[in-house]
Amino acid sequence: MKLPRRLFLQSISAAAAASALPHFAAASDYPTRPVRMIVGFPPGGVTDLGARIFGEWLAQRLNQPFVVENKPGASTQLAAETVVHAPADGHTLLMASSTNAINVALYEKHNYDFIHDIDPVAGVARFPLVLEVHPSLPVKNAAELIAYARANPNQITLASFGTGTAGHLAGELFKMMAGIKMTHVPYRGSGPMLVDLMAGQVQAAFDNLPSSIEQIRSGKLRALALTTATRLDLLPDVPALKETLPGYEASAWIGLGVPANTPNEVTAVLNKTVNEGLADPQIKARVANLSAVTLSGSPADFGRLIAEDVAKWTRVIRAADIKPEQG
């Protein structure tokens, strides 16, 4: 029997809607089981702590456990690979960091493509770096350090918490923009670097602010400038390096990513919930306790930040001919 045209079109529309129901139902019910949050650093660092803050928030709001899994190794690449190869259903998240963007240019060979294999979900926080010196160095601000370095090329040691890290690249960008020469001394982490800096074994460094803020407050180290675009309430008397070198910015950051092709509806749920957390006074206070500032926005906003960092650090790495540490 031939159906009237109107009934035929209604039946086609109903069939199409029915075929779409499982996909949209799955997204609206998300998450349906515990969610893994993969962190490329050991427990206790700022990336790990940020993941735990937002894991708790997401669990409370989305009614499933968000379990932090630490997978350090290969400069965060092990963690990223774990997420890349996970099902694209929103149940495996990457707490991405600026290290992931640096790695795009630092390593010639990859087992994945960070830009195309990880979809951005939401920024979480920016972590300022601080340009600091041993108090014996006769400089009070960044302009004086630049003048002193020009008068004493390669005589000042500039430490970092590792070759190819955000601290190292911030220092290389500083030298390039200031037109100065300083001797880079890499360490394996902020801890040993700070021990030598406070002892005067090295003279200057770019460090994560959370690692150094107590030494700065106690006077054991002198802060010359912050790498954020503006001053921070945490250290209101410390200028932004941009005030001396216009255009300078070198913050570290963390944010959530998912495997490519994760349904947009799932990404939207995560982005909305993270941004609600970033606006919550208690969450904002916990982020501030990490010496960080919140980084809210859309998935596209976070994607632009990643792309800008990849482009910036690619230029610095190539200009300074930086190679990754071996072993």
DOSESE-922058 format. One record per residue (C-alpha): x, y, z; residue in three letters; residue number from 1. Coordinates in nm, 4 decimals. Layout:
<pt c1="X" c2="Y" c3="Z" aa="Ala" i="NUM"/>
...
END
This chain:
<pt c1="0.0000" c2="0.0000" c3="0.0000" aa="Met" i="1"/>
<pt c1="0.1359" c2="0.3405" c3="-0.0970" aa="Lys" i="2"/>
<pt c1="0.1595" c2="0.5931" c3="0.1906" aa="Leu" i="3"/>
<pt c1="0.0323" c2="0.9485" c3="0.1418" aa="Pro" i="4"/>
<pt c1="0.3221" c2="1.1898" c3="0.0929" aa="Arg" i="5"/>
<pt c1="0.2721" c2="1.3614" c3="0.4324" aa="Arg" i="6"/>
<pt c1="0.2733" c2="1.0315" c3="0.6223" aa="Leu" i="7"/>
<pt c1="0.5757" c2="0.9146" c3="0.4238" aa="Phe" i="8"/>
<pt c1="0.7763" c2="1.2266" c3="0.5175" aa="Leu" i="9"/>
<pt c1="0.6710" c2="1.1955" c3="0.8816" aa="Gln" i="10"/>
<pt c1="0.7884" c2="0.8365" c3="0.8902" aa="Ser" i="11"/>
<pt c1="1.1262" c2="0.9326" c3="0.7392" aa="Ile" i="12"/>
<pt c1="1.1709" c2="1.2114" c3="0.9996" aa="Ser" i="13"/>
<pt c1="1.0782" c2="0.9754" c3="1.2829" aa="Ala" i="14"/>
<pt c1="1.3274" c2="0.7161" c3="1.1615" aa="Ala" i="15"/>
<pt c1="1.6044" c2="0.9756" c3="1.1398" aa="Ala" i="16"/>
<pt c1="1.5284" c2="1.1017" c3="1.4893" aa="Ala" i="17"/>
<pt c1="1.5259" c2="0.7475" c3="1.6254" aa="Ala" i="18"/>
<pt c1="1.8655" c2="0.6722" c3="1.4693" aa="Ser" i="19"/>
<pt c1="2.0081" c2="0.9823" c3="1.6391" aa="Ala" i="20"/>
<pt c1="1.8701" c2="0.8989" c3="1.9829" aa="Leu" i="21"/>
<pt c1="2.1479" c2="0.6661" c3="2.1033" aa="Pro" i="22"/>
<pt c1="2.4182" c2="0.9248" c3="2.0255" aa="His" i="23"/>
<pt c1="2.2398" c2="1.2180" c3="2.1882" aa="Phe" i="24"/>
<pt c1="2.1137" c2="1.0093" c3="2.4778" aa="Ala" i="25"/>
<pt c1="2.4656" c2="0.8939" c3="2.5482" aa="Ala" i="26"/>
<pt c1="2.5878" c2="1.2530" c3="2.5461" aa="Ala" i="27"/>
<pt c1="2.3048" c2="1.3767" c3="2.7704" aa="Ser" i="28"/>
<pt c1="2.3704" c2="1.0924" c3="3.0172" aa="Asp" i="29"/>
<pt c1="2.7459" c2="1.1565" c3="3.0200" aa="Tyr" i="30"/>
<pt c1="2.9354" c2="1.0345" c3="3.2100" aa="Pro" i="31"/>
<pt c1="2.8021" c2="0.6805" c3="3.2419" aa="Thr" i="32"/>
<pt c1="3.0978" c2="0.5411" c3="3.4374" aa="Arg" i="33"/>
<pt c1="3.4116" c2="0.6630" c3="3.6208" aa="Pro" i="34"/>
<pt c1="3.6282" c2="0.9044" c3="3.4224" aa="Val" i="35"/>
<pt c1="4.0087" c2="0.8839" c3="3.4105" aa="Arg" i="36"/>
<pt c1="4.2078" c2="1.2075" c3="3.4280" aa="Met" i="37"/>
<pt c1="4.5601" c2="1.1409" c3="3.2994" aa="Ile" i="38"/>
<pt c1="4.8415" c2="1.3624" c3="3.4320" aa="Val" i="39"/>
<pt c1="5.1901" c2="1.3551" c3="3.2794" aa="Gly" i="40"/>
<pt c1="5.3681" c2="1.4492" c3="3.6035" aa="Phe" i="41"/>
<pt c1="5.4191" c2="1.2820" c3="3.9432" aa="Pro" i="42"/>
<pt c1="5.1792" c2="1.3564" c3="4.2321" aa="Pro" i="43"/>
<pt c1="5.2220" c2="1.6852" c3="4.4155" aa="Gly" i="44"/>
<pt c1="5.3065" c2="1.9219" c3="4.1315" aa="Gly" i="45"/>
<pt c1="5.0831" c2="2.2055" c3="4.0157" aa="Val" i="46"/>
<pt c1="4.9434" c2="2.0075" c3="3.7203" aa="Thr" i="47"/>
<pt c1="4.8544" c2="1.7173" c3="3.9489" aa="Asp" i="48"/>
<pt c1="4.7027" c2="1.9466" c3="4.2117" aa="Leu" i="49"/>
<pt c1="4.4989" c2="2.1303" c3="3.9480" aa="Gly" i="50"/>
<pt c1="4.3679" c2="1.7978" c3="3.8178" aa="Ala" i="51"/>
<pt c1="4.2622" c2="1.6919" c3="4.1676" aa="Arg" i="52"/>
<pt c1="4.0827" c2="2.0212" c3="4.2343" aa="Ile" i="53"/>
<pt c1="3.8795" c2="1.9915" c3="3.9161" aa="Phe" i="54"/>
<pt c1="3.8405" c2="1.6164" c3="3.9449" aa="Gly" i="55"/>
<pt c1="3.6567" c2="1.6735" c3="4.2716" aa="Glu" i="56"/>
<pt c1="3.4439" c2="1.9502" c3="4.1192" aa="Trp" i="57"/>
<pt c1="3.3506" c2="1.7466" c3="3.8109" aa="Leu" i="58"/>
<pt c1="3.2679" c2="1.4426" c3="4.0229" aa="Ala" i="59"/>
<pt c1="3.0339" c2="1.6468" c3="4.2420" aa="Gln" i="60"/>
<pt c1="2.8563" c2="1.8048" c3="3.9458" aa="Arg" i="61"/>
<pt c1="2.8428" c2="1.5075" c3="3.7071" aa="Leu" i="62"/>
<pt c1="2.7781" c2="1.2291" c3="3.9622" aa="Asn" i="63"/>
<pt c1="3.0624" c2="0.9971" c3="3.8630" aa="Gln" i="64"/>
<pt c1="3.4148" c2="0.9583" c3="4.0035" aa="Pro" i="65"/>
<pt c1="3.6867" c2="1.1502" c3="3.8186" aa="Phe" i="66"/>
<pt c1="4.0007" c2="0.9547" c3="3.9040" aa="Val" i="67"/>
<pt c1="4.3449" c2="1.1167" c3="3.8616" aa="Val" i="68"/>
<pt c1="4.6067" c2="0.8802" c3="3.7152" aa="Glu" i="69"/>
<pt c1="4.9694" c2="0.9971" c3="3.7157" aa="Asn" i="70"/>
<pt c1="5.1661" c2="0.8751" c3="3.4150" aa="Lys" i="71"/>
<pt c1="5.4955" c2="1.0659" c3="3.4169" aa="Pro" i="72"/>
<pt c1="5.7535" c2="0.9873" c3="3.1539" aa="Gly" i="73"/>
<pt c1="5.8978" c2="1.1095" c3="2.8232" aa="Ala" i="74"/>
<pt c1="5.8285" c2="1.4734" c3="2.9118" aa="Ser" i="75"/>
<pt c1="5.4486" c2="1.4171" c3="2.9426" aa="Thr" i="76"/>
<pt c1="5.4309" c2="1.2266" c3="2.6141" aa="Gln" i="77"/>
<pt c1="5.3404" c2="0.8962" c3="2.7821" aa="Leu" i="78"/>
<pt c1="5.0298" c2="1.0535" c3="2.9329" aa="Ala" i="79"/>
<pt c1="4.9295" c2="1.2166" c3="2.6049" aa="Ala" i="80"/>
<pt c1="4.9682" c2="0.8869" c3="2.4158" aa="Glu" i="81"/>
<pt c1="4.7470" c2="0.7140" c3="2.6712" aa="Thr" i="82"/>
<pt c1="4.4670" c2="0.9596" c3="2.5988" aa="Val" i="83"/>
<pt c1="4.5199" c2="0.9615" c3="2.2218" aa="Val" i="84"/>
<pt c1="4.4642" c2="0.5832" c3="2.2106" aa="His" i="85"/>
<pt c1="4.1647" c2="0.5843" c3="2.4470" aa="Ala" i="86"/>
<pt c1="3.8029" c2="0.5626" c3="2.3215" aa="Pro" i="87"/>
<pt c1="3.6735" c2="0.9030" c3="2.2108" aa="Ala" i="88"/>
<pt c1="3.3782" c2="0.9030" c3="2.4506" aa="Asp" i="89"/>
<pt c1="3.4860" c2="1.1523" c3="2.7181" aa="Gly" i="90"/>
<pt c1="3.5754" c2="0.8905" c3="2.9779" aa="His" i="91"/>
<pt c1="3.9515" c2="0.9492" c3="2.9439" aa="Thr" i="92"/>
<pt c1="4.0745" c2="1.3081" c3="2.9829" aa="Leu" i="93"/>
<pt c1="4.4203" c2="1.4625" c3="2.9560" aa="Leu" i="94"/>
<pt c1="4.5229" c2="1.7329" c3="3.1989" aa="Met" i="95"/>
<pt c1="4.7281" c2="1.9001" c3="2.9286" aa="Ala" i="96"/>
<pt c1="4.9994" c2="2.1528" c3="3.0043" aa="Ser" i="97"/>
<pt c1="5.2201" c2="2.3998" c3="2.8224" aa="Ser" i="98"/>
<pt c1="5.4808" c2="2.1227" c3="2.8137" aa="Thr" i="99"/>
<pt c1="5.2641" c2="1.9448" c3="2.5555" aa="Asn" i="100"/>
<pt c1="5.2797" c2="2.2522" c3="2.3307" aa="Ala" i="101"/>
<pt c1="5.6569" c2="2.2798" c3="2.3772" aa="Ile" i="102"/>
<pt c1="5.7038" c2="1.9135" c3="2.2855" aa="Asn" i="103"/>
<pt c1="5.5505" c2="1.9692" c3="1.9420" aa="Val" i="104"/>
<pt c1="5.8627" c2="2.1622" c3="1.8418" aa="Ala" i="105"/>
<pt c1="6.1170" c2="2.0104" c3="2.0793" aa="Leu" i="106"/>
<pt c1="6.0909" c2="1.6486" c3="1.9627" aa="Tyr" i="107"/>
<pt c1="6.1434" c2="1.5596" c3="1.5978" aa="Glu" i="108"/>
<pt c1="5.9583" c2="1.2279" c3="1.6192" aa="Lys" i="109"/>
<pt c1="5.6249" c2="1.1633" c3="1.7869" aa="His" i="110"/>
<pt c1="5.3935" c2="0.8658" c3="1.8151" aa="Asn" i="111"/>
<pt c1="5.0969" c2="1.1016" c3="1.7942" aa="Tyr" i="112"/>
<pt c1="5.0056" c2="1.4519" c3="1.6754" aa="Asp" i="113"/>
<pt c1="4.9129" c2="1.6632" c3="1.9766" aa="Phe" i="114"/>
<pt c1="4.7395" c2="1.9304" c3="1.7677" aa="Ile" i="115"/>
<pt c1="4.5210" c2="1.6888" c3="1.5715" aa="His" i="116"/>
<pt c1="4.4884" c2="1.3883" c3="1.8052" aa="Asp" i="117"/>
<pt c1="4.3811" c2="1.5814" c3="2.1167" aa="Ile" i="118"/>
<pt c1="4.0753" c2="1.8076" c3="2.1110" aa="Asp" i="119"/>
<pt c1="4.0805" c2="2.1083" c3="2.3482" aa="Pro" i="120"/>
<pt c1="3.8030" c2="2.1167" c3="2.6083" aa="Val" i="121"/>
<pt c1="3.8722" c2="2.3965" c3="2.8556" aa="Ala" i="122"/>
<pt c1="4.1555" c2="2.5983" c3="2.9967" aa="Gly" i="123"/>
<pt c1="4.1947" c2="2.5679" c3="3.3733" aa="Val" i="124"/>
<pt c1="4.4777" c2="2.7888" c3="3.5024" aa="Ala" i="125"/>
<pt c1="4.7839" c2="2.9931" c3="3.4124" aa="Arg" i="126"/>
<pt c1="5.0976" c2="2.9586" c3="3.6227" aa="Phe" i="127"/>
<pt c1="5.3258" c2="3.2606" c3="3.6125" aa="Pro" i="128"/>
<pt c1="5.6988" c2="3.2175" c3="3.5891" aa="Leu" i="129"/>
<pt c1="5.9186" c2="3.4525" c3="3.7844" aa="Val" i="130"/>
<pt c1="6.2567" c2="3.5981" c3="3.6926" aa="Leu" i="131"/>
<pt c1="6.4537" c2="3.5841" c3="4.0170" aa="Glu" i="132"/>
<pt c1="6.8130" c2="3.6347" c3="4.1274" aa="Val" i="133"/>
<pt c1="7.0373" c2="3.5680" c3="4.4230" aa="His" i="134"/>
<pt c1="7.0345" c2="3.8781" c3="4.6467" aa="Pro" i="135"/>
<pt c1="7.4088" c2="3.9256" c3="4.5963" aa="Ser" i="136"/>
<pt c1="7.3625" c2="4.0109" c3="4.2292" aa="Leu" i="137"/>
<pt c1="7.3738" c2="4.3950" c3="4.2071" aa="Pro" i="138"/>
<pt c1="7.0433" c2="4.4403" c3="4.0218" aa="Val" i="139"/>
<pt c1="6.7011" c2="4.5453" c3="4.1505" aa="Lys" i="140"/>
<pt c1="6.4870" c2="4.5038" c3="3.8403" aa="Asn" i="141"/>
<pt c1="6.4815" c2="4.3523" c3="3.4937" aa="Ala" i="142"/>
<pt c1="6.6195" c2="4.6642" c3="3.3244" aa="Ala" i="143"/>
<pt c1="6.9234" c2="4.6597" c3="3.5552" aa="Glu" i="144"/>
<pt c1="6.9761" c2="4.2881" c3="3.4892" aa="Leu" i="145"/>
<pt c1="6.9699" c2="4.3499" c3="3.1140" aa="Ile" i="146"/>
<pt c1="7.2233" c2="4.6332" c3="3.1479" aa="Ala" i="147"/>
<pt c1="7.4453" c2="4.4207" c3="3.3733" aa="Tyr" i="148"/>
<pt c1="7.4296" c2="4.1268" c3="3.1298" aa="Ala" i="149"/>
<pt c1="7.5207" c2="4.3508" c3="2.8376" aa="Arg" i="150"/>
<pt c1="7.8230" c2="4.4746" c3="3.0287" aa="Ala" i="151"/>
<pt c1="7.9181" c2="4.1170" c3="3.1271" aa="Asn" i="152"/>
<pt c1="7.8243" c2="3.8889" c3="2.8344" aa="Pro" i="153"/>
<pt c1="7.8009" c2="3.5190" c3="2.9267" aa="Asn" i="154"/>
<pt c1="7.9247" c2="3.5948" c3="3.2792" aa="Gln" i="155"/>
<pt c1="7.5845" c2="3.5556" c3="3.4453" aa="Ile" i="156"/>
<pt c1="7.4405" c2="3.2064" c3="3.4892" aa="Thr" i="157"/>
<pt c1="7.0716" c2="3.1675" c3="3.4095" aa="Leu" i="158"/>
<pt c1="6.9327" c2="2.8467" c3="3.5563" aa="Ala" i="159"/>
<pt c1="6.6220" c2="2.6522" c3="3.4563" aa="Ser" i="160"/>
<pt c1="6.4413" c2="2.3457" c3="3.5917" aa="Phe" i="161"/>
<pt c1="6.5325" c2="2.1455" c3="3.2800" aa="Gly" i="162"/>
<pt c1="6.6332" c2="2.1713" c3="2.9163" aa="Thr" i="163"/>
<pt c1="6.3297" c2="2.2376" c3="2.7001" aa="Gly" i="164"/>
<pt c1="6.1045" c2="2.3248" c3="2.9951" aa="Thr" i="165"/>
<pt c1="5.8911" c2="2.6366" c3="3.0221" aa="Ala" i="166"/>
<pt c1="6.1564" c2="2.7926" c3="3.2479" aa="Gly" i="167"/>
<pt c1="6.4304" c2="2.7301" c3="2.9918" aa="His" i="168"/>
<pt c1="6.2291" c2="2.8675" c3="2.7010" aa="Leu" i="169"/>
<pt c1="6.1183" c2="3.1708" c3="2.9022" aa="Ala" i="170"/>
<pt c1="6.4855" c2="3.2458" c3="2.9608" aa="Gly" i="171"/>
<pt c1="6.5775" c2="3.2016" c3="2.5948" aa="Glu" i="172"/>
<pt c1="6.2913" c2="3.4303" c3="2.4905" aa="Leu" i="173"/>
<pt c1="6.4119" c2="3.6860" c3="2.7463" aa="Phe" i="174"/>
<pt c1="6.7676" c2="3.6771" c3="2.6100" aa="Lys" i="175"/>
<pt c1="6.6479" c2="3.7030" c3="2.2509" aa="Met" i="176"/>
<pt c1="6.4186" c2="3.9985" c3="2.3140" aa="Met" i="177"/>
<pt c1="6.6716" c2="4.1781" c3="2.5368" aa="Ala" i="178"/>
<pt c1="6.9658" c2="4.1115" c3="2.3039" aa="Gly" i="179"/>
<pt c1="7.1854" c2="3.9709" c3="2.5815" aa="Ile" i="180"/>
<pt c1="7.4018" c2="3.6640" c3="2.6433" aa="Lys" i="181"/>
<pt c1="7.3747" c2="3.4602" c3="2.9633" aa="Met" i="182"/>
<pt c1="7.4960" c2="3.1063" c3="3.0338" aa="Thr" i="183"/>
<pt c1="7.2151" c2="2.8516" c3="3.0667" aa="His" i="184"/>
<pt c1="7.2486" c2="2.5971" c3="3.3495" aa="Val" i="185"/>
<pt c1="6.9792" c2="2.3245" c3="3.3409" aa="Pro" i="186"/>
<pt c1="6.8664" c2="2.1255" c3="3.6443" aa="Tyr" i="187"/>
<pt c1="6.6313" c2="1.8312" c3="3.6862" aa="Arg" i="188"/>
<pt c1="6.3492" c2="2.0097" c3="3.8612" aa="Gly" i="189"/>
<pt c1="6.2888" c2="2.3278" c3="4.0585" aa="Ser" i="190"/>
<pt c1="6.4031" c2="2.1763" c3="4.3884" aa="Gly" i="191"/>
<pt c1="6.7731" c2="2.1280" c3="4.3106" aa="Pro" i="192"/>
<pt c1="6.7798" c2="2.4474" c3="4.1065" aa="Met" i="193"/>
<pt c1="6.6529" c2="2.6531" c3="4.4007" aa="Leu" i="194"/>
<pt c1="6.9054" c2="2.4975" c3="4.6381" aa="Val" i="195"/>
<pt c1="7.1913" c2="2.6167" c3="4.4174" aa="Asp" i="196"/>
<pt c1="7.0310" c2="2.9537" c3="4.3451" aa="Leu" i="197"/>
<pt c1="6.9860" c2="3.0305" c3="4.7159" aa="Met" i="198"/>
<pt c1="7.3444" c2="2.9184" c3="4.7773" aa="Ala" i="199"/>
<pt c1="7.4724" c2="3.1511" c3="4.5056" aa="Gly" i="200"/>
<pt c1="7.6025" c2="2.8675" c3="4.2869" aa="Gln" i="201"/>
<pt c1="7.3950" c2="3.0163" c3="4.0031" aa="Val" i="202"/>
<pt c1="7.2874" c2="3.3780" c3="3.9848" aa="Gln" i="203"/>
<pt c1="6.9497" c2="3.3979" c3="3.8125" aa="Ala" i="204"/>
<pt c1="6.6618" c2="3.1747" c3="3.7062" aa="Ala" i="205"/>
<pt c1="6.3142" c2="3.1545" c3="3.5615" aa="Phe" i="206"/>
<pt c1="6.1046" c2="2.9358" c3="3.7901" aa="Asp" i="207"/>
<pt c1="5.7396" c2="2.8481" c3="3.8377" aa="Asn" i="208"/>
<pt c1="5.6050" c2="3.1030" c3="4.0843" aa="Leu" i="209"/>
<pt c1="5.4440" c2="2.8370" c3="4.3095" aa="Pro" i="210"/>
<pt c1="5.7867" c2="2.6798" c3="4.3665" aa="Ser" i="211"/>
<pt c1="5.9612" c2="3.0064" c3="4.4539" aa="Ser" i="212"/>
<pt c1="5.7050" c2="3.2322" c3="4.6151" aa="Ile" i="213"/>
<pt c1="5.7948" c2="3.1493" c3="4.9765" aa="Glu" i="214"/>
<pt c1="6.1675" c2="3.2043" c3="4.9120" aa="Gln" i="215"/>
<pt c1="6.0807" c2="3.5386" c3="4.7535" aa="Ile" i="216"/>
<pt c1="5.8596" c2="3.6415" c3="5.0450" aa="Arg" i="217"/>
<pt c1="6.1313" c2="3.5449" c3="5.2944" aa="Ser" i="218"/>
<pt c1="6.3966" c2="3.7470" c3="5.1101" aa="Gly" i="219"/>
<pt c1="6.6113" c2="3.4465" c3="5.0190" aa="Lys" i="220"/>
<pt c1="6.5567" c2="3.5317" c3="4.6536" aa="Leu" i="221"/>
<pt c1="6.4864" c2="3.8611" c3="4.4797" aa="Arg" i="222"/>
<pt c1="6.2021" c2="3.8678" c3="4.2264" aa="Ala" i="223"/>
<pt c1="6.2692" c2="4.1012" c3="3.9352" aa="Leu" i="224"/>
<pt c1="5.9675" c2="4.0372" c3="3.7155" aa="Ala" i="225"/>
<pt c1="5.6769" c2="3.8058" c3="3.6392" aa="Leu" i="226"/>
<pt c1="5.6208" c2="3.6573" c3="3.2953" aa="Thr" i="227"/>
<pt c1="5.2461" c2="3.7244" c3="3.2831" aa="Thr" i="228"/>
<pt c1="5.1110" c2="4.0078" c3="3.0702" aa="Ala" i="229"/>
<pt c1="5.0032" c2="4.1999" c3="3.3828" aa="Thr" i="230"/>
<pt c1="5.0988" c2="4.2220" c3="3.7501" aa="Arg" i="231"/>
<pt c1="4.9459" c2="3.9790" c3="3.9984" aa="Leu" i="232"/>
<pt c1="4.7759" c2="4.0390" c3="4.3320" aa="Asp" i="233"/>
<pt c1="5.0029" c2="3.7733" c3="4.4850" aa="Leu" i="234"/>
<pt c1="5.3110" c2="3.9963" c3="4.4368" aa="Leu" i="235"/>
<pt c1="5.1715" c2="4.3420" c3="4.3561" aa="Pro" i="236"/>
<pt c1="5.5097" c2="4.5146" c3="4.3756" aa="Asp" i="237"/>
<pt c1="5.6739" c2="4.2828" c3="4.1225" aa="Val" i="238"/>
<pt c1="5.6316" c2="4.4196" c3="3.7684" aa="Pro" i="239"/>
<pt c1="5.5452" c2="4.2194" c3="3.4617" aa="Ala" i="240"/>
<pt c1="5.8472" c2="4.1662" c3="3.2387" aa="Leu" i="241"/>
<pt c1="5.6327" c2="4.3115" c3="2.9593" aa="Lys" i="242"/>
<pt c1="5.6794" c2="4.6507" c3="3.1275" aa="Glu" i="243"/>
<pt c1="6.0499" c2="4.6313" c3="3.0396" aa="Thr" i="244"/>
<pt c1="6.0238" c2="4.4202" c3="2.7226" aa="Leu" i="245"/>
<pt c1="5.6983" c2="4.5091" c3="2.5442" aa="Pro" i="246"/>
<pt c1="5.5250" c2="4.2014" c3="2.4074" aa="Gly" i="247"/>
<pt c1="5.6922" c2="3.9543" c3="2.6440" aa="Tyr" i="248"/>
<pt c1="5.4653" c2="3.6799" c3="2.7869" aa="Glu" i="249"/>
<pt c1="5.5620" c2="3.3288" c3="2.8884" aa="Ala" i="250"/>
<pt c1="5.3105" c2="3.1774" c3="3.1298" aa="Ser" i="251"/>
<pt c1="5.2744" c2="2.8062" c3="3.1830" aa="Ala" i="252"/>
<pt c1="4.9173" c2="2.6696" c3="3.1735" aa="Trp" i="253"/>
<pt c1="4.7037" c2="2.3614" c3="3.2269" aa="Ile" i="254"/>
<pt c1="4.3715" c2="2.2599" c3="3.0743" aa="Gly" i="255"/>
<pt c1="4.1587" c2="1.9612" c3="2.9773" aa="Leu" i="256"/>
<pt c1="4.1801" c2="1.7724" c3="2.6479" aa="Gly" i="257"/>
<pt c1="4.0054" c2="1.4637" c3="2.5092" aa="Val" i="258"/>
<pt c1="4.0775" c2="1.2205" c3="2.2253" aa="Pro" i="259"/>
<pt c1="4.0004" c2="1.3668" c3="1.8833" aa="Ala" i="260"/>
<pt c1="3.6454" c2="1.3073" c3="1.7565" aa="Asn" i="261"/>
<pt c1="3.4935" c2="1.2996" c3="2.1035" aa="Thr" i="262"/>
<pt c1="3.1260" c2="1.4049" c3="2.0582" aa="Pro" i="263"/>
<pt c1="3.0773" c2="1.7802" c3="2.0727" aa="Asn" i="264"/>
<pt c1="2.7955" c2="1.7313" c3="2.3247" aa="Glu" i="265"/>
<pt c1="3.0377" c2="1.5658" c3="2.5684" aa="Val" i="266"/>
<pt c1="3.2963" c2="1.8403" c3="2.5201" aa="Thr" i="267"/>
<pt c1="3.0247" c2="2.0990" c3="2.5827" aa="Ala" i="268"/>
<pt c1="2.9230" c2="1.9336" c3="2.9116" aa="Val" i="269"/>
<pt c1="3.2833" c2="1.9293" c3="3.0326" aa="Leu" i="270"/>
<pt c1="3.3549" c2="2.2858" c3="2.9210" aa="Asn" i="271"/>
<pt c1="3.0414" c2="2.4215" c3="3.0882" aa="Lys" i="272"/>
<pt c1="3.1125" c2="2.2388" c3="3.4140" aa="Thr" i="273"/>
<pt c1="3.4790" c2="2.3442" c3="3.4258" aa="Val" i="274"/>
<pt c1="3.3866" c2="2.7080" c3="3.3625" aa="Asn" i="275"/>
<pt c1="3.1275" c2="2.6920" c3="3.6413" aa="Glu" i="276"/>
<pt c1="3.4087" c2="2.5737" c3="3.8683" aa="Gly" i="277"/>
<pt c1="3.6378" c2="2.8554" c3="3.7560" aa="Leu" i="278"/>
<pt c1="3.3649" c2="3.1028" c3="3.8588" aa="Ala" i="279"/>
<pt c1="3.3077" c2="2.9388" c3="4.1983" aa="Asp" i="280"/>
<pt c1="3.4670" c2="3.1410" c3="4.4839" aa="Pro" i="281"/>
<pt c1="3.5990" c2="2.8326" c3="4.6646" aa="Gln" i="282"/>
<pt c1="3.7571" c2="2.6890" c3="4.3499" aa="Ile" i="283"/>
<pt c1="3.9048" c2="3.0283" c3="4.2610" aa="Lys" i="284"/>
<pt c1="4.0590" c2="3.0464" c3="4.6083" aa="Ala" i="285"/>
<pt c1="4.2106" c2="2.6987" c3="4.5713" aa="Arg" i="286"/>
<pt c1="4.3573" c2="2.7938" c3="4.2338" aa="Val" i="287"/>
<pt c1="4.4960" c2="3.1140" c3="4.3852" aa="Ala" i="288"/>
<pt c1="4.6628" c2="2.9057" c3="4.6578" aa="Asn" i="289"/>
<pt c1="4.8621" c2="2.7416" c3="4.3778" aa="Leu" i="290"/>
<pt c1="4.9930" c2="3.0895" c3="4.2850" aa="Ser" i="291"/>
<pt c1="4.7897" c2="3.0624" c3="3.9658" aa="Ala" i="292"/>
<pt c1="4.5112" c2="3.2515" c3="3.7927" aa="Val" i="293"/>
<pt c1="4.2008" c2="3.0954" c3="3.6389" aa="Thr" i="294"/>
<pt c1="4.1817" c2="3.0441" c3="3.2621" aa="Leu" i="295"/>
<pt c1="3.8184" c2="3.0301" c3="3.1541" aa="Ser" i="296"/>
<pt c1="3.6791" c2="3.0210" c3="2.8008" aa="Gly" i="297"/>
<pt c1="3.5449" c2="2.8055" c3="2.5211" aa="Ser" i="298"/>
<pt c1="3.7135" c2="2.5026" c3="2.3624" aa="Pro" i="299"/>
<pt c1="3.8045" c2="2.7321" c3="2.0717" aa="Ala" i="300"/>
<pt c1="3.9674" c2="2.9804" c3="2.3126" aa="Asp" i="301"/>
<pt c1="4.1795" c2="2.7042" c3="2.4626" aa="Phe" i="302"/>
<pt c1="4.2661" c2="2.5771" c3="2.1148" aa="Gly" i="303"/>
<pt c1="4.3898" c2="2.9229" c3="2.0141" aa="Arg" i="304"/>
<pt c1="4.6094" c2="2.9425" c3="2.3245" aa="Leu" i="305"/>
<pt c1="4.7656" c2="2.6065" c3="2.2377" aa="Ile" i="306"/>
<pt c1="4.8257" c2="2.7085" c3="1.8754" aa="Ala" i="307"/>
<pt c1="4.9820" c2="3.0408" c3="1.9804" aa="Glu" i="308"/>
<pt c1="5.2143" c2="2.8653" c3="2.2252" aa="Asp" i="309"/>
<pt c1="5.3193" c2="2.6053" c3="1.9683" aa="Val" i="310"/>
<pt c1="5.4054" c2="2.8814" c3="1.7199" aa="Ala" i="311"/>
<pt c1="5.5919" c2="3.0913" c3="1.9771" aa="Lys" i="312"/>
<pt c1="5.7971" c2="2.8091" c3="2.1247" aa="Trp" i="313"/>
<pt c1="5.8752" c2="2.6657" c3="1.7813" aa="Thr" i="314"/>
<pt c1="6.0412" c2="2.9967" c3="1.6909" aa="Arg" i="315"/>
<pt c1="6.2378" c2="3.0057" c3="2.0177" aa="Val" i="316"/>
<pt c1="6.3494" c2="2.6419" c3="2.0010" aa="Ile" i="317"/>
<pt c1="6.4706" c2="2.6781" c3="1.6437" aa="Arg" i="318"/>
<pt c1="6.6425" c2="3.0112" c3="1.7022" aa="Ala" i="319"/>
<pt c1="6.8240" c2="2.8826" c3="2.0117" aa="Ala" i="320"/>
<pt c1="6.8828" c2="2.5352" c3="1.8573" aa="Asp" i="321"/>
<pt c1="6.7483" c2="2.3610" c3="2.1683" aa="Ile" i="322"/>
<pt c1="6.7647" c2="1.9820" c3="2.1730" aa="Lys" i="323"/>
<pt c1="6.5823" c2="1.7556" c3="2.4217" aa="Pro" i="324"/>
<pt c1="6.7741" c2="1.5980" c3="2.7070" aa="Glu" i="325"/>
<pt c1="6.8783" c2="1.2396" c3="2.6514" aa="Gln" i="326"/>
<pt c1="6.8006" c2="0.9733" c3="2.9104" aa="Gly" i="327"/>
END
